[in-house]
Amino acid sequence: MLRQIEGSRAVADAVALCRPEVICAYPISPQTHIVEGLAELVKSGALTPCEFVNVESEFAAMSVAIGASAAGARAYTATASQGLLYMTEAVFNVAGLGLPIVMTVANRAIGAPINIWNDQSDSMALRDAGWIQLYAETNQEAADLHVQAFRIAEELSTPVMVCMDGFVLTHAWEPVDTPTQQEVDTFLPPYEPRQVLDPDEPSSIGAMVGPEAFTEVKYLAHARLVEALDVVPDVADRFAEAFGRNSGGLTRSYRTEDAETIVLALGSVLGTLKDTVDELRADGLRVGVLGLTCFRPFPAEAVRAAIGHARRVVVLERAFEPGVGGIVTQNVVTAAPATEVHTVVAGLGGRAITKRSLSGVLRADRLPPLTFLDLDRSLIDRELGRLAAARRSGPTAENILRDLGAVASGIG
């Protein structure tokens, strides 16, 4: 059924159709509307049997999910930003235990300074936690990816993180096609855990493992993620066959066949990139877009096949490693070492990524290895001057806000 609906509610409805038995969450913007929607469904009896557990923190939310999944229940949670970092220890434990928990991350910047707007710093910080990471371009894809995520997680006994851009998607109203309960039940079989705590056969989980076996345990976790490179596209194909639309998979190409420049990105910015590419194509520039839906495990072979013919690749990063540069870029360079790769960091803390700015970068004949899109150099120079003049110049963020004449921050 096609409905005009908020992205968060579309995700809540999609998760509910997957029949989770335990939902545990702590509210944090911009994830809150998702779990509020699920709480309403549980309270009204529309989602049953399901227990919604109110917890005191994000760490507790993931800890409850671990207990529920280990006891044989289909478990779900959601978080964002500082909340994801707060549950970091438990996030690693989920992967180490091989529990098929599904979690929504409503991507949001990480402080300090405090910022509630969108970038992908939070999920990128947990990229090596052993979870499959899927990134949604639209609200339709966000909803679809959750249905696929439960099937992927349970087939591999590996947790899956579905990442959607905070506010840009979570709070946007778009037409979303919601499947019926029968359609989802046909696609997603009842949960049959590979491992479960059984009182009749008592055992411990997460036991101490010393040097004699730790490497082997970690290797097997890696092997499950590598196996996902086959499972993720297979599930996407089955989803397309069942629901009549392509959603998910490893990568998505747009006008890349003859492209000399290919822009690689994740998430909602792909829509703006496609519009920009259409305008550049009209001017005779051969530019294409490669959308990365699956970032972990990294689909090196698929990326290499998609960009191998291009003269250069521009990786648009919504997060970065201070002191190093692009996060996604390093994976692309490893996958295709012979390709010229440039990093463009954009949209940090919710700054608008405009077609005009993207067009200016992509029209350039030469790019430096690392570019910060729309960086205000005058603000940087003023703060560097203060630092050079006095060792105690004050907090950088507050100084820059004073330079701007602002007491708070805006998106644009």
C-alpha positions in Angstrom: 0.0 0.0 0.0 1.4 3.4 -1.1 1.2 6.0 1.7 2.6 9.5 2.3 4.4 8.9 5.6 7.2 10.1 7.8 10.4 8.1 7.3 10.6 7.1 10.9 7.0 5.7 10.9 7.7 3.8 7.7 10.6 2.1 9.4 8.6 1.4 12.5 5.9 -0.2 10.4 8.4 -2.2 8.4 10.1 -3.5 11.6 6.7 -4.4 13.1 5.8 -6.4 10.0 9.0 -8.5 10.8 7.4 -9.6 14.1 10.1 -8.7 16.6 9.5 -10.3 20.0 11.6 -7.9 22.1 12.1 -4.2 21.3 14.4 -2.3 23.7 15.4 1.3 23.2 16.3 4.6 24.8 15.1 7.7 23.0 17.6 10.0 21.3 17.0 12.3 18.4 16.6 11.7 15.5 15.8 8.1 16.2 13.0 8.7 18.7 10.0 8.7 16.4 10.9 5.1 15.3 10.7 3.6 18.7 7.7 5.8 19.6 5.9 4.3 16.7 6.8 0.8 17.7 5.8 1.5 21.3 2.4 2.6 20.2 1.9 -0.6 18.1 2.9 -2.8 21.1 0.7 -0.8 23.6 -2.3 -1.0 21.3 -1.9 -4.7 20.7 -1.3 -4.3 17.0 2.2 -5.8 17.5 1.9 -9.0 19.5 3.4 -11.0 21.0 6.1 -8.4 21.6 7.6 -6.9 24.7 8.7 -3.3 24.6 11.4 -2.7 27.3 12.0 0.8 28.5 15.6 1.1 29.6 17.7 3.7 31.3 20.4 4.1 28.7 21.6 3.0 25.3 24.0 0.6 26.8 21.1 -1.0 28.6 19.1 -1.2 25.4 21.8 -3.2 23.6 22.4 -5.3 26.7 18.6 -6.2 26.9 18.7 -7.0 23.2 21.7 -9.4 23.8 19.8 -11.2 26.5 16.6 -11.5 24.4 18.4 -12.7 21.3 20.5 -15.2 23.3 17.2 -16.5 24.8 15.8 -17.2 21.3 13.8 -14.0 20.6 13.9 -11.9 17.5 15.3 -8.6 18.9 15.5 -5.0 17.6 16.7 -1.7 18.8 17.5 1.8 17.4 19.9 4.6 18.3 21.9 7.5 17.0 25.1 9.5 17.6 26.3 9.6 21.2 23.8 6.8 22.0 25.6 4.5 19.6 29.0 5.3 21.2 27.5 4.8 24.7 26.6 1.2 23.7 29.9 0.5 22.0 31.0 -2.3 24.4 27.8 -4.1 23.9 27.8 -3.5 20.1 31.1 -5.4 19.9 29.8 -8.1 22.2 26.8 -8.8 19.9 29.0 -9.5 16.9 31.4 -11.5 19.0 28.5 -13.7 20.2 27.0 -14.0 16.7 23.6 -12.8 17.7 21.3 -11.7 14.8 20.1 -8.4 16.3 18.9 -5.7 13.9 19.5 -2.1 14.8 18.5 1.2 13.1 21.1 4.0 13.3 19.5 7.4 12.5 22.8 8.9 11.5 23.8 12.1 13.4 27.0 13.9 14.1 29.2 13.2 17.2 30.3 15.9 19.6 32.1 17.9 20.8 30.9 20.5 19.9 27.3 19.4 20.4 25.5 18.9 17.1 22.2 17.2 16.5 22.2 17.3 12.7 23.1 14.7 10.2 26.4 13.2 9.1 27.6 9.6 9.3 30.3 9.9 12.0 28.4 7.7 14.4 28.1 4.5 12.3 31.5 5.0 10.7 33.0 5.1 14.2 31.6 1.5 14.7 32.5 0.2 11.3 34.9 -2.4 12.7 32.5 -3.7 15.3 31.7 -6.8 13.3 28.2 -5.7 12.2 26.9 -5.7 8.6 26.2 -2.1 7.7 23.6 -1.1 5.1 23.0 2.5 4.1 19.6 3.7 2.8 19.3 6.3 0.0 15.5 6.9 0.5 12.8 6.2 3.0 11.5 3.4 0.7 14.9 1.8 0.8 15.2 2.3 4.6 11.9 0.5 5.1 12.8 -2.3 2.6 16.3 -2.7 4.1 14.9 -3.6 7.5 12.8 -6.4 6.1 15.9 -7.7 4.3 18.1 -7.1 7.4 16.2 -9.6 9.6 16.6 -12.3 6.9 20.3 -11.6 6.4 21.0 -11.5 10.1 19.2 -14.7 10.9 20.6 -16.6 7.9 24.2 -15.7 8.9 23.6 -15.3 12.7 25.3 -11.9 12.4 24.0 -8.5 13.5 22.9 -5.9 10.9 22.9 -2.2 11.3 20.6 -0.3 9.0 21.8 3.3 8.7 19.5 6.1 7.5 20.3 9.8 7.5 18.9 11.6 10.5 16.2 14.2 9.9 17.0 14.2 6.2 15.2 10.8 6.0 13.8 10.1 9.5 11.7 13.2 9.6 10.9 13.6 5.9 7.5 12.7 4.5 7.6 10.7 1.3 5.5 8.1 -0.5 6.4 4.7 0.8 5.0 1.4 -0.4 4.3 -0.7 2.7 3.9 -4.4 2.1 1.2 -6.6 3.7 1.8 -8.8 6.7 1.3 -11.9 4.6 3.9 -10.7 2.1 6.5 -10.1 4.8 5.6 -13.4 6.5 6.2 -15.2 3.2 9.5 -13.5 2.7 10.8 -13.7 6.3 10.4 -17.1 7.9 9.8 -17.5 11.7 13.0 -17.0 13.7 14.9 -20.2 14.3 18.1 -19.2 16.2 21.3 -21.1 15.5 22.2 -20.8 19.2 20.0 -20.4 22.1 20.2 -20.6 25.9 18.4 -23.8 26.9 17.7 -24.6 30.6 17.8 -28.3 29.6 21.3 -27.9 28.1 22.9 -25.2 30.2 26.0 -23.5 28.8 27.7 -20.1 29.1 28.1 -17.6 26.4 30.8 -15.0 26.0 33.3 -17.1 28.1 36.9 -16.1 28.5 39.0 -17.2 25.5 42.8 -17.0 25.7 45.5 -16.7 23.1 45.2 -20.3 22.2 41.9 -19.7 20.4 41.1 -16.0 20.2 42.5 -15.6 16.7 40.4 -18.4 15.4 37.3 -17.0 16.9 37.9 -13.6 15.3 38.7 -15.3 12.0 35.3 -17.1 12.0 33.5 -13.7 12.7 35.4 -12.3 9.7 34.4 -15.3 7.6 30.7 -14.7 8.4 31.0 -11.2 7.2 32.7 -12.3 4.0 29.9 -14.8 3.5 27.5 -11.8 3.6 28.9 -10.6 0.3 26.9 -13.4 -1.3 24.0 -13.3 1.1 23.2 -9.6 0.9 22.7 -9.5 -3.0 20.9 -12.8 -2.9 18.4 -11.5 -0.4 18.0 -8.3 -2.4 17.2 -10.4 -5.5 14.7 -12.4 -3.6 13.2 -9.2 -2.2 12.9 -7.8 -5.7 11.2 -10.9 -6.9 8.7 -10.9 -4.0 7.9 -7.2 -3.8 8.5 -6.0 -7.4 11.2 -3.4 -6.7 15.0 -3.3 -6.5 16.2 -2.3 -3.1 19.4 -3.1 -1.2 22.2 -5.2 -2.5 25.9 -4.2 -2.4 26.1 -1.2 -4.8 23.9 0.8 -7.2 25.3 2.4 -10.4 23.9 5.5 -12.1 25.2 6.5 -15.5 28.6 5.0 -14.9 29.0 2.9 -18.0 31.1 5.5 -20.0 31.9 7.8 -17.1 35.4 9.3 -16.8 34.7 10.5 -13.3 32.7 8.4 -10.9 31.4 9.8 -7.6 31.0 7.2 -4.8 28.8 8.0 -1.8 26.4 6.5 0.8 23.0 7.5 1.9 20.5 10.3 1.0 23.1 12.5 -0.7 22.9 10.1 -3.7 19.7 11.9 -4.8 21.5 15.2 -5.0 24.4 13.6 -6.7 22.2 12.1 -9.4 20.6 15.5 -10.2 24.1 17.1 -10.3 25.3 14.4 -12.7 22.3 14.9 -15.0 23.2 18.6 -15.3 26.9 17.8 -15.9 26.0 15.2 -18.6 23.8 17.9 -20.3 27.0 20.0 -20.6 28.9 17.0 -22.1 30.8 15.9 -19.0 31.0 12.1 -18.5 30.2 11.7 -14.8 28.5 8.9 -13.0 27.5 7.9 -9.5 28.2 4.7 -7.6 26.0 4.3 -4.5 27.4 2.1 -1.8 24.5 0.3 0.0 26.7 -2.2 1.9 29.7 -0.7 3.6 30.5 -3.6 5.9 31.5 -6.0 4.6 33.1 -3.9 2.0 32.2 -5.1 -1.5 35.7 -4.6 -3.0 35.1 -6.8 -6.0 31.8 -5.0 -6.9 33.4 -1.6 -6.4 36.4 -2.5 -8.5 34.2 -3.7 -11.3 32.1 -0.6 -11.2 35.0 2.0 -11.2 37.8 0.2 -13.0 37.3 2.0 -16.3 37.0 5.5 -14.8 39.8 8.0 -15.1 39.2 9.1 -11.5 37.0 8.4 -8.6 35.7 11.1 -6.2 34.6 9.7 -2.8 32.1 11.9 -1.1 32.6 11.3 2.7 30.0 12.3 5.3 32.6 11.5 8.0 36.4 11.5 8.2 39.4 10.4 10.2 41.1 13.5 11.7 44.8 13.2 10.9 44.2 10.8 8.0 41.3 11.8 5.7 38.6 9.7 4.1 37.3 6.6 5.7 35.5 5.1 2.7 38.3 6.3 0.5 40.8 4.0 2.2 38.6 1.0 1.3 38.2 2.2 -2.3 42.0 2.6 -2.7 42.6 -0.9 -1.3 40.0 -2.3 -3.7 41.3 -0.5 -6.8 44.9 0.6 -6.1 45.5 1.6 -9.8 42.6 4.1 -9.8 43.1 7.8 -9.1 41.0 8.5 -6.0 40.1 11.8 -4.4 38.3 12.5 -1.1 35.7 15.2 -0.7 34.4 15.6 2.9 30.9 17.2 2.8 27.9 17.8 4.9 29.5 17.5 8.3 27.1 18.4 11.1 24.2 18.8 8.7 25.8 21.4 6.4 23.8 21.5 3.1 25.4 19.7 0.2 24.2 21.7 -2.8 24.3 20.9 -6.5 26.2 24.1 -7.1 29.0 23.1 -4.8 29.2 19.6 -6.1 29.2 20.8 -9.7 32.1 23.1 -8.9 34.2 20.3 -7.5 33.3 17.8 -10.3 34.0 20.3 -13.1 37.6 20.8 -11.8 40.2 19.3 -14.0 42.4 18.7 -11.0 41.5 17.9 -7.4 43.8 17.7 -4.3 43.8 14.4 -2.5 41.6 15.8 0.3 38.9 18.6 -0.1 36.5 19.9 2.5 33.5 21.1 0.5 32.5 24.8 1.2 35.1 25.2 3.9 35.2 28.8 5.1 38.9 29.5 5.1 38.5 33.0 6.6 37.1 31.4 9.8 40.0 28.9 9.9 42.6 31.7 9.4 41.1 33.9 12.2 41.2 31.0 14.7 44.7 30.0 13.7 45.8 33.6 14.1 44.3 33.7 17.6 46.1 30.5 18.5 49.4 31.9 17.2 49.0 35.1 19.2 47.9 33.5 22.5 48.1 30.0 23.9 44.9 30.6 25.8 42.6 31.7 23.0 39.5 30.0 24.3 37.4 27.1 22.9 37.6 26.9 19.1 33.9 26.3 18.5 32.8 29.2 20.6 35.4 31.5 19.0 34.1 30.6 15.5 30.5 31.2 16.6 31.4 34.6 17.8 33.2 35.3 14.5 29.9 34.4 12.8 27.9 36.6 15.1 25.9 33.5 16.1 24.8 32.2 19.5 23.5 29.0 18.0 24.1 27.1 14.8 22.2 26.8 11.5 22.0 24.1 8.9 23.0 26.0 5.8 
